[in-house]
Amino acid sequence: MLISKYHRIIVVEGKDSIDFLQGQISTDVSKQKVEQIDRSAICNLKGRVIASFFCKKINNDQFHLITHQSVVKKLMDTLKKYAVFSKVSFSEGVKEISDYIDDETWKNSIIDSFDPEIYSENSEKYTPQELGYDKSGRIDFKKGCFTGQEIIARMHYRSPGNFSIARVEINDPNKSFDQAFTVNNKKVGNIIEYVNGKYLVSGKTKNFDSLKDNLENTGIQSIELN
């Protein structure tokens, strides 16, 4: 597994590890095999994503959550808040991640896979649907309850396809992370990742569909939806 040097490992350890994580994160840890790595997330009670991470099962009593360094403290604090009555502990892994890719390559991989990462700047700002997590496998709608699940499931079943993320290439180096993505002074969505003129934009599907039909004089070279 290749990740960037800006990632850190949170070790979740204890005999209640499976039951605890099962009730908190968005994927089904009860089905994970040893050494299996799943893309996952944790949400708040309002169904907004606090942090995204890779969840690696070490054994039945230990999991590694690999996340961006900017949300390590927030993720640790969230886990500890819900672990009062569970036999489980948390620590930041001391193992150095030596096999990594540079940040530009990492961001390109995020954009190409339509799988945005959560940073401190956009933590708790988006629902899983607004990040495309309902399509990328970061949400398991069959696993049962987890924090924020009721709101997330309601959106999934009542308003399917309402949100999309788009991969956009545009000749505009001045656009920046987590700002409104506007075309000809009209807001289309919000930028959730960018590198070298390539962007992931979160927005309503109808906005993207309308834009795709009217690309002339927009400066957009290409646009593709997840």
C-alpha positions as CSV (number, residue, x, y, z in Angstrom):
1,M,0.0,0.0,0.0
2,L,1.5,3.3,-1.1
3,I,0.6,6.5,0.8
4,S,2.1,9.9,1.2
5,K,4.6,11.0,3.9
6,Y,1.8,13.2,5.4
7,H,-0.1,10.1,6.7
8,R,0.1,8.7,10.2
9,I,-1.1,5.5,11.9
10,I,-3.5,5.3,14.8
11,V,-3.4,2.0,16.6
12,V,-6.7,0.7,17.9
13,E,-6.1,-2.1,20.4
14,G,-8.0,-4.2,22.8
15,K,-10.4,-7.1,23.1
16,D,-13.4,-4.9,22.2
17,S,-11.7,-3.5,19.0
18,I,-14.0,-5.1,16.5
19,D,-17.3,-4.3,18.4
20,F,-16.1,-0.8,19.1
21,L,-15.1,0.0,15.5
22,Q,-18.2,-1.7,14.2
23,G,-20.4,0.8,16.0
24,Q,-18.4,3.9,14.9
25,I,-16.9,3.7,11.4
26,S,-18.6,3.4,8.1
27,T,-17.4,0.0,6.9
28,D,-17.9,-3.6,8.2
29,V,-14.9,-4.6,10.3
30,S,-16.5,-7.8,11.3
31,K,-15.9,-9.1,7.7
32,Q,-12.3,-8.0,7.4
33,K,-9.6,-10.6,7.2
34,V,-6.1,-10.2,8.7
35,E,-4.0,-7.8,6.7
36,Q,-7.0,-6.7,4.7
37,I,-7.2,-2.9,4.1
38,D,-10.5,-1.1,3.6
39,R,-11.2,2.5,2.8
40,S,-13.4,3.9,5.6
41,A,-14.5,7.0,7.4
42,I,-16.0,8.2,10.7
43,C,-18.9,10.7,10.9
44,N,-20.5,12.9,13.5
45,L,-24.1,12.6,14.7
46,K,-25.2,14.9,11.9
47,G,-23.8,12.5,9.3
48,R,-20.9,14.7,8.3
49,V,-17.5,13.2,7.7
50,I,-14.9,13.9,10.5
51,A,-12.1,11.9,9.0
52,S,-11.3,9.5,6.2
53,F,-8.8,6.7,6.6
54,F,-7.6,3.2,5.5
55,C,-8.5,0.6,8.1
56,K,-6.1,-2.3,8.3
57,K,-6.8,-5.4,10.4
58,I,-3.7,-6.6,12.2
59,N,-5.6,-9.3,14.2
60,N,-8.9,-9.5,16.1
61,D,-7.6,-7.2,18.8
62,Q,-5.8,-4.6,16.8
63,F,-6.5,-2.4,13.8
64,H,-4.5,0.4,12.2
65,L,-6.2,3.5,10.9
66,I,-4.1,5.3,8.4
67,T,-5.1,9.0,8.0
68,H,-3.8,12.4,7.1
69,Q,-1.7,14.0,9.8
70,S,-3.9,17.1,10.0
71,V,-6.9,15.1,11.4
72,V,-5.0,12.7,13.7
73,K,-5.8,14.6,16.9
74,K,-9.5,15.1,15.9
75,L,-9.9,11.4,15.0
76,M,-8.2,10.3,18.2
77,D,-10.4,12.6,20.3
78,T,-13.5,11.3,18.6
79,L,-12.6,7.7,19.1
80,K,-11.8,8.3,22.8
81,K,-15.1,10.1,23.4
82,Y,-17.1,7.0,22.4
83,A,-14.8,4.4,24.0
84,V,-15.6,5.1,27.7
85,F,-17.3,1.7,28.2
86,S,-15.1,-0.3,25.8
87,K,-12.0,-2.3,26.5
88,V,-10.0,-0.6,23.8
89,S,-7.1,1.8,23.7
90,F,-5.6,4.3,21.1
91,S,-2.1,5.4,20.3
92,E,-0.3,7.0,17.4
93,G,1.9,4.3,15.7
94,V,5.6,4.7,16.1
95,K,6.3,2.8,12.9
96,E,7.8,5.1,10.3
97,I,6.1,5.0,6.9
98,S,9.1,4.7,4.6
99,D,7.5,3.4,1.5
100,Y,5.5,6.5,0.3
101,I,4.8,8.5,-2.8
102,D,5.2,12.3,-3.1
103,D,2.3,14.5,-2.3
104,E,1.6,15.5,-6.0
105,T,1.4,11.8,-7.0
106,W,-0.9,11.1,-4.0
107,K,-3.2,14.0,-4.9
108,N,-3.3,12.8,-8.5
109,S,-4.3,9.3,-7.4
110,I,-7.1,10.8,-5.3
111,I,-8.5,12.8,-8.2
112,D,-8.2,9.9,-10.7
113,S,-10.0,7.5,-8.3
114,F,-12.8,10.0,-7.3
115,D,-12.0,9.3,-3.7
116,P,-11.3,12.6,-1.8
117,E,-9.4,12.7,1.5
118,I,-10.5,14.6,4.5
119,Y,-8.1,17.3,5.9
120,S,-8.5,19.6,8.9
121,E,-9.8,22.3,6.6
122,N,-12.9,20.3,5.5
123,S,-13.5,18.0,8.4
124,E,-17.3,17.9,9.3
125,K,-18.2,20.0,6.3
126,Y,-19.5,17.3,4.0
127,T,-21.8,14.3,4.0
128,P,-20.5,11.0,2.6
129,Q,-22.7,11.5,-0.5
130,E,-21.2,14.9,-1.2
131,L,-17.8,13.2,-1.2
132,G,-18.9,10.3,-3.4
133,Y,-18.2,7.8,-0.5
134,D,-21.5,6.1,-1.2
135,K,-20.1,5.1,-4.6
136,S,-16.4,4.5,-3.7
137,G,-17.0,1.8,-1.1
138,R,-16.3,3.8,2.0
139,I,-19.9,3.4,3.3
140,D,-21.5,0.0,3.9
141,F,-25.2,0.4,4.0
142,K,-25.8,-3.2,5.1
143,K,-23.6,-3.3,8.2
144,G,-26.0,-1.8,10.6
145,C,-25.8,1.2,12.9
146,F,-22.7,3.5,13.2
147,T,-22.5,7.1,14.2
148,G,-24.5,9.3,11.8
149,Q,-25.9,6.2,10.0
150,E,-29.5,7.2,10.3
151,I,-29.1,10.5,8.5
152,I,-26.7,9.1,5.9
153,A,-29.0,6.2,5.1
154,R,-32.0,8.5,4.8
155,M,-30.2,10.6,2.3
156,H,-29.1,7.5,0.4
157,Y,-32.6,5.9,0.0
158,R,-34.7,9.1,-0.3
159,S,-32.4,11.2,-2.6
160,P,-30.2,8.8,-4.5
161,G,-28.0,10.5,-7.1
162,N,-28.6,14.0,-5.8
163,F,-24.9,14.7,-5.3
164,S,-21.8,13.8,-7.4
165,I,-18.2,14.7,-7.5
166,A,-16.6,15.7,-10.8
167,R,-13.1,15.5,-12.1
168,V,-12.4,18.7,-13.9
169,E,-9.4,19.9,-15.9
170,I,-9.3,23.7,-16.3
171,N,-6.6,26.2,-17.2
172,D,-6.9,28.2,-14.0
173,P,-4.0,28.0,-11.5
174,N,-5.6,30.5,-9.1
175,K,-8.4,28.2,-7.8
176,S,-7.6,26.9,-4.4
177,F,-8.7,24.1,-2.0
178,D,-12.1,24.1,-0.3
179,Q,-13.5,27.2,-2.1
180,A,-16.5,27.6,-4.3
181,F,-16.0,26.3,-7.9
182,T,-17.5,28.9,-10.1
183,V,-17.8,29.0,-13.9
184,N,-18.7,32.3,-15.5
185,N,-19.7,33.7,-12.1
186,K,-22.1,30.8,-11.3
187,K,-21.3,28.4,-8.5
188,V,-21.2,24.8,-9.6
189,G,-19.9,23.2,-6.4
190,N,-16.9,23.2,-4.0
191,I,-13.3,22.2,-4.6
192,I,-12.3,19.2,-2.4
193,E,-9.0,18.4,-4.0
194,Y,-6.7,20.0,-6.6
195,V,-3.2,19.7,-8.2
196,N,-1.8,21.2,-11.3
197,G,-5.0,22.3,-13.0
198,K,-6.9,19.1,-12.0
199,Y,-9.7,19.3,-9.5
200,L,-12.3,17.2,-7.7
201,V,-15.5,19.3,-7.2
202,S,-18.4,18.3,-5.0
203,G,-21.9,19.6,-6.0
204,K,-25.4,18.7,-7.1
205,T,-25.5,16.4,-10.0
206,K,-27.9,18.7,-11.9
207,N,-25.3,21.5,-11.8
208,F,-22.7,19.3,-13.4
209,D,-25.1,17.9,-16.0
210,S,-26.0,21.5,-17.0
211,L,-22.4,22.5,-17.2
212,K,-21.4,19.5,-19.4
213,D,-24.0,20.7,-21.9
214,N,-22.6,24.2,-22.0
215,L,-18.8,24.0,-21.9
216,E,-18.2,26.6,-24.5
217,N,-16.3,29.7,-23.2
218,T,-15.8,28.1,-19.8
219,G,-12.1,27.4,-20.0
220,I,-12.8,23.8,-18.9
221,Q,-10.8,21.2,-20.9
222,S,-12.7,18.2,-19.6
223,I,-15.2,17.1,-17.0
224,E,-16.1,13.6,-15.8
225,L,-18.6,12.6,-13.1
226,N,-18.2,9.7,-10.6
